[in-house]
Amino acid sequence: MPAKTVTSHEAARAGWVVQLGSFASRANADNLVRQLKGREAPAYVLSGGKGTELRFKVRVGPVADRAAAERLRLKLAKDGHAGSLVAP
């Protein structure tokens, strides 16, 4: 079953998130989301682009503020998932 996909509009309103990857393959994005299942914040896929530029970004969150996002990023990194912060 594919991971939840959100629109860019939904993502922009949601708050701070941690992005863990950007994939050309939806299957690869879904595999990462499955690995993250059960974490303190939900993982989801944000798609964007067209044709050969289509990408599937795996993000975790949202959380209320930058400090919470940084704590989440550090926790994910400790578990082997490097990521970067994305502002609302």
JOMONOR-V657122 format. One record per run of one state. SS is the DSSP state (helix for helix, strand for strand, loop for the rest). FROM is the first residue (numbers start at 1). LEN is the number of residues. If there is no record, write none. Layout:
SS;FROM;LEN, SS;FROM;LEN
This chain:
loop;1;4, strand;5;2, loop;7;1, helix;8;7, loop;15;1, strand;16;8, loop;24;2, helix;26;11, loop;37;6, strand;43;6, loop;49;2, helix;51;3, loop;54;1, strand;55;9, loop;64;2, helix;66;13, loop;79;5, strand;84;3, loop;87;2
